[in-house]
Amino acid sequence: ADLSRRQWLFAFSLVTSLFFTWGFAYGLLDVLNSHFQTIFGIGKTQSTLLQLAYFGAYLVYAPIASIFMERYGYKKGIHMGLTLYSLGAIFFWPSAKFRSYGGFVGCTFVIGCGLSCLEVAANSYISVLGSPKYAAARLNFSQGFQGVASFAGPMIASKWFFTGKNATSLDTVQWVYLAVAGLGAVLNVLFYFCKLPEITQDALAQEMHDVGLTNDKEPFWRQYRCIFGWVAQTAYVGAQVAVASLAVNFLSEQGVGIDKPLASQLFSYCQITFTVGRFLGVIMLNWFDPALLLSIYALGCCAFSLGVSYAPGKAGVGCLFALFFFESICYPVIFTIATKSLGRHTKKGSGLIVMGVGGGAWFPPAAGHIADTDTTAHSYMVPFAGYVAMGIYAVGIVIDQSRKGGFRFRTVDEIEQKRAQIEKEKAKIAGSETDLDKKGSEEYVESVSV
């Protein structure tokens, strides 16, 4: 409420640009997974060490990032994240030069630390930068640009990583990541010279307390919506990463004439489907309750992950595309539901939910093991388990909301709703007092007349 429209738009746009940076890095990661199997002669399970390093970094560094931002604010947290992001990308160069798979894993860990810091800052900032009613829609819109970058990565890889002599070379990898490091450095400079309004936890808490919402006065460990949200986010991200990390292998093994270059290209189309779904989600989340919509999408994820596992040929490929669509809104919606009305716990809660991205560290190795010992298609039963856990959380939130305030289809701003109730009660009391004054005056007139 303290920001002008111009200040709000500027802050929103600048922070949204961060989503593109990690979307690009994430999109490249899944293609590198398959590329390194060829370059280093490693199996599917060992290749998922990249995912283990990238998402394990979230598990390690997200709590550190949240503590840092509680003390120093969002802007300094963004600077720290972009610095680590650029350093990790730069060191891809010597790793490629000396053909060190361990070096790539280490650099990926550093990039993951930087991105976990950026996610704590950006997701939280976008969520609280405006009305809680549209928090899920705002975050879906911003994260839509992550989706744009996610399909740009595989598209570049399909052209440069898997064609001609590049199919057995690391030369292009080092140049791409040098450009990624440059992007991080440019953004760091832009944020340094730009004024980014700080949103304090005290201000968020006061806004809640003014309308009688005091659940943040409980200790953090009793913020159950957030705690269980972390479990749901861990399960969902693990499932999403497992799906993506083996998508190229799955597509090329379906027996319908898809080789690895084409599979990489189709994977980028899967990411386009994901991105379109996310922008469509922005429209729906302006109208429908986020928890209800998440429940429906979780059901779709469960159904189509089973389809990928057991549907043959082109039907399995179609189920994979549908699965990417239903994944689209899940991450930002879980984040906004879990961090809603946390008040003074907002940054700590954001750190915990981003820490849930660490689920991507252990789902892919489990799926990779099944892919190595059985089939890639059957490995999609691992993400199915994650979607079930997410669905339980979503349905649980719907039930909890219904128990406290009745079932709802539409999204609501609880703070505005409470404020309206307070104003209505004040008006009612004022009306009652007026009636009493009027009645008293009439009685006085009657007594004088007598």
N, C-alpha and C positions, 0 to 999 in steps of 0.2 A: 504493500500500500504506500510505502514511502518513495517508490520509484516512479518517475515520469514514464510515459509510454515509450519515449525515445530511449531512455536509460534501460528500461526493461528489454526492449527489442535488441539493443546492442549487446547486453549481457547474455541474453538467450542465444543470439547468433554466434557469439565468440565461443561460448562453452559448447554449443552444438558442433562446432568444427572439430572438437576433440574426438567425437565419436567416429569421424572418418579415419583418424589416425590408427586407432586400434582395430577398426574393421578391416583395413587394408592388411595389417600385420596378421590378423587372424585368418583372412582369406588365403594369404600366401602359405601359412603354416600347414594347412590341410593338403595342399598340393606338394609341398616339400616332403611331407610324410611319404607319399608315394614315390617321389623323385629320388629320395635318398635310398629307398629299397633297391633301386637300380644302380645308383652310383657306388654305394658301399657294400652291396651284396648282403643286405640284412633282411631279416624276416619282418612280418607285419607287427609282431609283438614288440620287437626291439625298436622299430621305427616310431612307435608311439611314445618313446622316451621324450620326443619333442613336445608332445602334449603334456606329458608328466612334468617337464620343466616349466612350460608356459603356465599351466594352470596351478601347479604346485606353488609357484611364486605368489599367486593370489592368496593361497592358504597361509603363507608365511608373512607376506608384506601388507595385506589389507588392514590387519589390526594396527600395525605400526603407522600406516598412513592415516587412519582415523584418529589416533592419539595425537599425531603431529598436527592435524588440521584442527582438532579441538583447541590446541594451544596457539597455533600461528595463523589459522584461517585457511579459506579455500584457495586463495591466489597462490600462496607460498607452496601449498600442496601440489598445485598444478605445475609450478616451476620444477619441483622435485621430480614429479612423474615424467615430464618431458625430457629432463636431463638424463634420467636412467634409460628412457626409451631410445634416445639418440646414441648413448654410449653402447648399449647392447647391439644396435644396428651397425654401428661402425666396426665392431669387432667381428662381424660376419666376414669382413674382408680377409683378415689373416686366417680365419678358419677355413675359408674357401681356398686360399693360397696354399695352405699346408694339408688340405684334404682331411681335416680333423672332424669326425662326427661328434666327438666329445666336446670340441670347441663350439660347434653349432648348438649343442644342448645347453652349454653354459651361457652362451649369448642369449639364447631364447629365454633362459631363466631371468636374466637381467632385464630384457624387454618386458617380460611378464610382471616384474616388480614395478617397473615404470607405469605400465598400463593399469595395474591394480590401484595404484595411487590416483591415476587420472579418473578411474571409474568411481572410486569413493567420492572424489570431488564433483565430477560432472553429473553423475546420477542423482546425488543428493541435492546439488544446487538446482538442477532443472526441476526436481520434484517440489522443492519449497519455493520456487520462483513464480508464485502466483497462487490462484485458488486451488485448494485441495481437491475440489470437485473435478478439475481437469488435469490433475497431476499425471494420471496414467496416460491420457491422450498426449500431453506435452512430451513425456518421456518416450512414448512410442514414436512421435514425430522426430525427435532428435536422434533416436536410435535407428530410425529409418536410414539415416546417412551412413551409419555403420554398415547397414545392409548393402548400400550402394558400393561402398569400398570393398565389402566382402566378395562381391561377384567380380569387381574389377581385378582383384588379385588373381583368382583362378583364370580369368580371361587373359591376363598378361602371361601367366605361366603356360597356358595352352599354346601360346604363340612362340614363347622363347625358351621354356624349360624342356619341352618334350619334342622338339622338332630338330631334324638334322643332327649336327655334331653336338648340339646342346643337350641331347638326350643322355649323353654320357659325360657331360662337362659341368663344372661349377662356375664357369666364368660369368654367366649372366646373373647368377644368384648374388655375387658380390656387388655388381653394379646396381641391381635393384635395391639392395639393402643400404647401399651408400646414399641413394636417392631418398630412402625412408629416413635415414639419419638427418639428411638435409631438411626434410619436411619438419621433423621434430624441432630442429634448431630454429627454423623460421618462426614456428608457432611460439617457441619460448620467448623470442625477441618481441613478438607482437603482444604477448601477454604482459611483458615487462613494461611496455609503454602505454598500455591501456588501463584505464581505471575500471576496476571490477568491483561493484558494490558488495560488501560483505554482509551476509545474512547470519545474524548471531542466534545461538540456541536460546538465549534469554528472551529475544524478541518473539521467537516461535512459541516458547512456553507461555509468555504473557498473553499472546493472542488466544491461546487455548484457555487459560485460567479466567480471562475476562468473560467467557461464556459458560464457565462452570465445568469445563473438561479438565480433570486433574489426574488422569491416569499416569502422567509422567512423574508424579510424586512418588510412585512406587519405585523400588530399586530396579535396575536394568534387568536383572535376572528374572523378574516377574513380568516382563513385557512379552507375554506368551505369543502374541501375534507375530512379533519379530523373531523370537527364538524358533518357532515352528516354520516361519518364513525362511530362515536360514537352511533348515532341513529340506524344504521344498526346492529352494534355489540350488542347493548342492545336488539334489537328485535330478532336477531339470537340466542344469548346465552339463552335468556328466552325461546325460542322455543325448543332448544336442551335440556335444563334442564327439561322442562315440559315433553318432550318425554321420557327421561330416568327415571324420578322420578316415573312414573306410568307404566313403561314397564312391571314389574313383575306382577302387578295387571291385566294389559291388557292381557298378555299371559295366565294367569291362568283362565281368565273369557271367553275365546274364545269358550269353549265347545268342545274342541278337545282332552280332556284327559290330559291336562297339569296341574300338581299340582304346589305348590309354590317352592319346591326344584328344580323341572325340569325347572320351569319358570326362576328361578335365573340362572340356568346353560345356558338356551337359551339366557338370557340377556347377559351373558358373550360372547356367540357366536355373538350376535349383535355388541358387542364392538370389537370383532375380525374383523368383516366385516368393521366396521368403521376404524380400524387401517390399514387393507389391502388397503382400499380406499385412506387413507392418503398417504401411500407409493407409490401407483400408481399415486397419484396426483403429487408427486415429479417429476416423469418422464414427465408427461404432462406439468407441469409448466416450465420445461426447454425449451419447444417449444412454447406453446400457451400463448397468452396474459392473465394475471391473471383475469382482469375484465371480459373478454369474457367468460372464463371458469367458473367464479363465477356466471355469468348470467345463464349459462346452468345448473349448479348444483342447483341454486335457483329454477329454473323451476321444476327440478326433486323432490326437497323437497316439493314444493307445491303439485305436483301431488300425491306423495305417502303418504303425511299426510292426504289427502282426502281419499286415499285408505284405510288407517288404520281406519279412522272414519266410513266408510260405507261398506267396503268389509267384507263378513262373513267368519267365521272359519279360515281355513288354508290360504285363500287368504289374509286375514287381517294380519296374521303372516308374510307372504311373503312380504307384503307391508312395514311392520315394518323393516325387514332386509334391504330392498331397501332404506328406508328412512335413516337408519344409514349410508349406503354407500354414499349417496348424501350429507350428512352432513359433510363428512370427511374433505374436504379442506376449508370449509367456514370460520372458525375462523381465521386461520393464513393468509388467503388471504385478508380478510377484514382488518386485522391488518396492513399488508404490504402496501396495497393500501392507507389506511388512513394516514399512517405515512411517506409515500414516499415524499422525497424532503422537509422535514420540517426544515432542517438545525438547526438553533439555538433554534427551538421550539421542537426538537426531543423528549426529555425526558418528556416535558409537554404533548405533543401529545400522547406519549405512555401511560402516566398515564390516560389520558382521555379515550383512547380506552379500556384499561384494566378496567376502571371504568364501561364500558359498560357491563362487566360480571355481574354487579348488576341486569341486566334484569332477571337473574335466580332467583331473590328473589321474584318477583311478578307474573311471568307467572305460576309457579307450583301451588300456592294457587288458582288461577283462574281455572286452569285445574282440580285441586282436588275438587273444589266445584261442577263443572259439573259432575265429576265422582261420587260424593256422591249423587247428586240429580237426575242424569240421568244415563248415562252409561260411563264407562272408555273409550270406543271407541269414543264416541262423544266428549269427552274432548280434543281429538286431533285436534279439530277445533281451539283451542287456539294457538298451535304452527303454524298452517297454517297461521294465521294472521301475525305472526313474520316472516315467510318465504317470505310472500308477500312484507313486508317492506324491507327486505334484497334484494330481487329481483329488486325492484325499484331503490335502491342505485347502484347495479351492472350495470343495464342497463343505468342509468344516467352517470356513469363513462365512459362506452363504447361510449355513445353519445358525451360526453365532449371531450374525446380523439380524436374521429373522426372529430369533429368540428375544433380542433386545429391542428391536424397533419395527418388527414386521417385515415380511418378505418384500423385496423391491426389485423391479426391473430396471428402473432409471438410476443413473448415478446422482449422488447428492453431495453437497458441501455441508458436512456436519457442523462446522463452525458457523456458517451462515444460517443453517437451520436452527441451531441453538440461539443465535442472536435474534432471529425472527420470533422465536418462542418467548424470549425474554421481553422483547418489545410488546408482544401481544399481551403478556401478563401485566406489564406496566400499564398499558392502555386500559386493561380490564379493571385494575386496581384504581386507576384515576377515575374511570367511569363510575365505579362504586362509590368513591369519595364524593363525587359530584352529586350523585343521587342522595347520599346521606345529608349533604349540605342543603340540598333542595328540600328534603323532608323536614330538616330542622327549621328552615325558614318558614315553611308552611305551619308548623306547630306553633312557632312564635307568633305569627300573625293571628292564628286562632285564639291564642291565650290573651293577646292584647284586645281583640274584638270582644271577648267575653268580659 
